[in-house]
Amino acid sequence: MILRRVIQHVRKQEWTAIWIDLLIVVVGVFIGIQVANWNESRLEEQRARDFLERLAGDLEREQAAIDKRLAYIGQSIAYGEAALTWVEDGTLAEGSAWKTLMAYFNASRILPYSPINTTYQEMRSAGQLGLVRDASLRTSLTEYFDNSTHARADYILALNPEYRSHVRGLTPFRIARYISSACFDVNTVAHKPCKPPINEDAASAILRRYAEAPELTVELAYWIDSAHLMIGLLHGQREKCVDLQQRIHTKLGASPNKESP
């Protein structure tokens, strides 16, 4: 329609009308481009917000998983130190040979873990990390997920599997199976109270078997020292996790959950 009008104006040499028609076309095209750009910008901002909300959710779950792992490793350390106390001065855990045997066995427990990074990996694979326009926040996310402390912590544990396999090899199979089934909940990954399946004399005999393997004590001490190091690494990871949550919530204009001590 515009083209037909322009042709008519040219034939009639109505130059003012021609310029008006051309101006209408140019303005129309310009407005169309601006509207398209605005729509694209709005959609991009919404995608960025959606990603940030998902990242915040991942980090909240990550923090809960770190807390669970810290508590679990802390229990393993406590069991290991109780076993080492018996080696050093003969003090039984809670005055019981069975409890001391349990301390030896439970000190060997580990809790494998993988970072909760689904959203971040999706953004990176799609080349959409640029949606996080805050360069500092984007760098912090990359450092957190790509240079994860979890990997270093798991590597530390992988360096010393000797104690885990050694103590379980020295523990009678029937006792090991009883501890794993009756004294540990695999669904909640937590220790639970259980009655001794053997008397104190039988438990003492197994403790003597442990004591007759001096390398076991060395492996246990190294294991516990490594676990303490891993605790320190995970505390650092937790601080970064909480900081990232707070920064993301600030970007979203929301109030983050209060950090628990």
C-alpha positions as CSV (number, residue, x, y, z in Angstrom):
1,M,0.0,0.0,0.0
2,I,2.8,2.4,0.9
3,L,4.7,1.5,-2.3
4,R,1.6,2.2,-4.4
5,R,1.2,5.6,-2.8
6,V,4.9,6.4,-3.4
7,I,4.6,5.5,-7.1
8,Q,1.5,7.6,-7.4
9,H,3.3,10.6,-5.7
10,V,6.3,10.1,-8.0
11,R,4.2,10.2,-11.1
12,K,2.5,13.4,-9.9
13,Q,5.9,14.7,-8.7
14,E,4.5,15.3,-5.2
15,W,7.9,15.4,-3.6
16,T,6.7,16.4,-0.1
17,A,4.3,13.6,0.0
18,I,7.1,11.2,-1.1
19,W,9.3,12.3,1.7
20,I,6.5,11.9,4.2
21,D,5.8,8.4,2.9
22,L,9.5,7.5,3.1
23,L,9.7,8.9,6.6
24,I,6.7,6.8,7.6
25,V,8.5,3.7,6.3
26,V,11.7,4.5,8.0
27,V,10.0,5.3,11.3
28,G,7.9,2.1,11.1
29,V,11.0,0.0,10.4
30,F,12.8,1.7,13.3
31,I,10.0,1.2,15.7
32,G,9.7,-2.5,14.6
33,I,13.4,-3.1,15.3
34,Q,13.1,-1.3,18.7
35,V,10.1,-3.4,19.7
36,A,11.9,-6.6,18.6
37,N,15.0,-5.6,20.5
38,W,12.9,-4.7,23.6
39,N,11.1,-8.1,23.4
40,E,14.4,-9.9,23.1
41,S,15.9,-8.0,26.0
42,R,12.9,-8.7,28.1
43,L,13.1,-12.4,27.3
44,E,16.8,-12.5,28.0
45,E,16.3,-10.8,31.4
46,Q,13.6,-13.3,32.2
47,R,15.9,-16.2,31.2
48,A,18.6,-14.7,33.4
49,R,16.3,-14.4,36.3
50,D,15.0,-17.9,35.9
51,F,18.6,-19.2,35.9
52,L,19.5,-17.2,39.0
53,E,16.5,-18.6,40.8
54,R,17.5,-22.1,39.9
55,L,21.1,-21.5,40.9
56,A,19.9,-20.2,44.2
57,G,17.9,-23.4,44.7
58,D,20.8,-25.6,43.8
59,L,23.1,-23.7,46.2
60,E,20.5,-24.1,49.0
61,R,20.5,-27.8,48.4
62,E,24.3,-27.8,48.2
63,Q,24.5,-26.1,51.6
64,A,22.3,-28.7,53.1
65,A,24.3,-31.5,51.6
66,I,27.6,-29.9,52.9
67,D,26.1,-29.7,56.4
68,K,25.1,-33.3,56.2
69,R,28.5,-34.3,55.1
70,L,30.3,-32.2,57.8
71,A,28.2,-33.9,60.5
72,Y,28.8,-37.4,59.1
73,I,32.6,-36.9,58.8
74,G,32.6,-35.4,62.3
75,Q,31.0,-38.6,63.6
76,S,33.7,-40.7,61.8
77,I,36.4,-38.5,63.4
78,A,34.9,-39.0,66.8
79,Y,34.7,-42.7,66.4
80,G,38.3,-42.8,65.1
81,E,39.6,-40.7,68.1
82,A,37.8,-43.1,70.5
83,A,39.6,-46.0,68.9
84,L,43.0,-44.3,69.1
85,T,42.4,-43.5,72.7
86,W,42.0,-47.2,73.5
87,V,45.2,-47.9,71.6
88,E,47.1,-45.2,73.5
89,D,45.9,-45.7,77.1
90,G,43.5,-48.7,77.1
91,T,40.4,-46.6,77.8
92,L,37.4,-48.3,76.3
93,A,34.7,-46.2,74.5
94,E,32.0,-45.7,77.1
95,G,33.7,-48.5,79.1
96,S,32.6,-51.1,76.6
97,A,34.7,-53.4,74.3
98,W,31.8,-53.6,71.9
99,K,31.5,-49.8,71.7
100,T,35.2,-49.7,71.0
101,L,34.9,-52.3,68.3
102,M,32.1,-50.2,66.8
103,A,34.3,-47.1,67.0
104,Y,37.0,-48.9,64.9
105,F,34.5,-50.0,62.4
106,N,32.5,-46.8,62.1
107,A,35.6,-44.7,61.8
108,S,36.0,-46.2,58.3
109,R,32.7,-44.8,57.0
110,I,32.8,-42.2,54.3
111,L,30.1,-40.3,52.5
112,P,30.7,-39.8,48.8
113,Y,29.2,-36.7,47.3
114,S,28.8,-34.9,44.0
115,P,28.3,-31.1,43.8
116,I,24.7,-30.0,43.0
117,N,25.5,-28.1,39.8
118,T,22.9,-29.1,37.3
119,T,21.8,-25.5,36.5
120,Y,25.4,-24.2,36.2
121,Q,26.4,-27.1,33.9
122,E,23.3,-26.5,31.7
123,M,24.2,-22.8,31.4
124,R,27.8,-23.5,30.6
125,S,27.0,-26.2,28.0
126,A,24.5,-23.8,26.3
127,G,27.0,-21.0,26.4
128,Q,24.6,-18.9,28.5
129,L,26.8,-18.0,31.4
130,G,26.8,-14.5,29.9
131,L,23.2,-14.1,31.1
132,V,24.8,-13.5,34.5
133,R,25.8,-10.0,33.7
134,D,27.6,-9.3,37.0
135,A,31.2,-10.3,36.0
136,S,32.2,-10.7,39.6
137,L,29.3,-13.0,40.4
138,R,29.9,-15.0,37.2
139,T,33.6,-15.5,38.1
140,S,32.6,-16.6,41.6
141,L,30.2,-19.1,40.2
142,T,32.8,-20.5,37.8
143,E,35.4,-20.8,40.6
144,Y,32.9,-22.5,42.9
145,F,31.5,-25.1,40.5
146,D,34.6,-25.7,38.2
147,N,37.2,-25.6,40.9
148,S,35.1,-27.4,43.5
149,T,36.6,-28.1,47.0
150,H,34.6,-31.3,46.9
151,A,36.9,-32.8,44.4
152,R,39.9,-32.0,46.5
153,A,38.2,-33.4,49.6
154,D,37.3,-36.6,47.8
155,Y,40.8,-36.9,46.5
156,I,42.2,-36.7,50.0
157,L,40.0,-39.6,51.1
158,A,41.0,-41.5,48.0
159,L,44.6,-41.2,49.0
160,N,44.1,-43.4,52.1
161,P,41.6,-46.2,51.5
162,E,43.9,-48.7,53.4
163,Y,42.2,-48.2,56.8
164,R,38.7,-48.8,55.4
165,S,39.6,-52.1,53.7
166,H,42.0,-53.1,56.4
167,V,39.7,-52.8,59.4
168,R,36.8,-54.4,57.6
169,G,39.1,-57.2,56.6
170,L,40.1,-57.8,60.2
171,T,36.5,-57.7,61.4
172,P,34.6,-61.1,61.3
173,F,32.2,-61.1,58.4
174,R,29.2,-61.8,60.6
175,I,30.0,-58.8,62.8
176,A,30.6,-56.5,59.9
177,R,27.3,-57.4,58.4
178,Y,25.5,-57.0,61.7
179,I,27.0,-53.5,62.2
180,S,26.1,-52.5,58.6
181,S,22.5,-53.8,58.8
182,A,21.4,-53.3,62.4
183,C,23.5,-50.4,63.5
184,F,23.3,-48.2,60.4
185,D,20.4,-46.9,58.4
186,V,21.3,-46.8,54.7
187,N,18.2,-44.8,53.8
188,T,19.0,-41.8,56.1
189,V,22.8,-42.5,56.0
190,A,22.9,-42.4,59.8
191,H,24.1,-44.5,62.7
192,K,21.4,-46.0,64.9
193,P,21.4,-47.7,68.3
194,C,21.8,-51.5,68.2
195,K,22.3,-54.3,70.7
196,P,25.6,-56.1,70.8
197,P,25.5,-59.4,69.0
198,I,28.4,-60.7,71.0
199,N,29.5,-60.5,74.6
200,E,32.4,-58.3,75.9
201,D,34.9,-61.1,75.9
202,A,34.3,-61.8,72.2
203,A,34.5,-58.1,71.4
204,S,37.8,-57.9,73.4
205,A,39.2,-60.7,71.3
206,I,38.4,-58.8,68.1
207,L,40.1,-55.7,69.6
208,R,43.2,-57.7,70.3
209,R,43.2,-58.7,66.6
210,Y,43.1,-55.0,65.7
211,A,46.0,-54.3,68.2
212,E,48.1,-57.1,66.7
213,A,48.1,-55.2,63.4
214,P,50.1,-52.1,64.3
215,E,49.9,-50.7,60.7
216,L,46.1,-50.4,61.3
217,T,46.8,-47.7,64.0
218,V,49.0,-45.8,61.6
219,E,46.3,-46.0,58.8
220,L,43.6,-44.9,61.3
221,A,45.7,-41.9,62.5
222,Y,46.4,-40.8,58.9
223,W,42.7,-41.3,58.0
224,I,41.5,-39.1,60.9
225,D,44.1,-36.4,60.1
226,S,42.9,-36.4,56.5
227,A,39.3,-36.2,57.6
228,H,40.1,-33.1,59.8
229,L,41.7,-31.5,56.7
230,M,38.6,-32.3,54.7
231,I,36.4,-30.7,57.3
232,G,38.4,-27.5,56.9
233,L,38.0,-27.6,53.1
234,L,34.3,-28.2,53.4
235,H,33.8,-25.3,55.8
236,G,35.5,-23.1,53.3
237,Q,33.2,-24.4,50.6
238,R,30.2,-23.8,52.8
239,E,31.2,-20.2,53.3
240,K,31.5,-19.6,49.5
241,C,28.1,-21.4,49.0
242,V,26.4,-19.1,51.5
243,D,28.0,-16.0,50.1
244,L,26.9,-16.9,46.5
245,Q,23.3,-17.5,47.8
246,Q,23.3,-14.0,49.4
247,R,24.6,-12.3,46.3
248,I,22.1,-14.0,44.0
249,H,19.2,-13.2,46.3
250,T,20.4,-9.6,46.3
251,K,20.4,-9.6,42.5
252,L,16.9,-11.1,42.6
253,G,15.7,-8.5,45.1
254,A,14.8,-11.2,47.6
255,S,15.8,-11.7,51.2
256,P,17.9,-14.9,51.6
257,N,17.2,-17.2,54.5
258,K,19.1,-16.3,57.6
259,E,22.4,-18.2,57.8
260,S,22.5,-20.7,60.6
261,P,25.6,-20.7,62.7
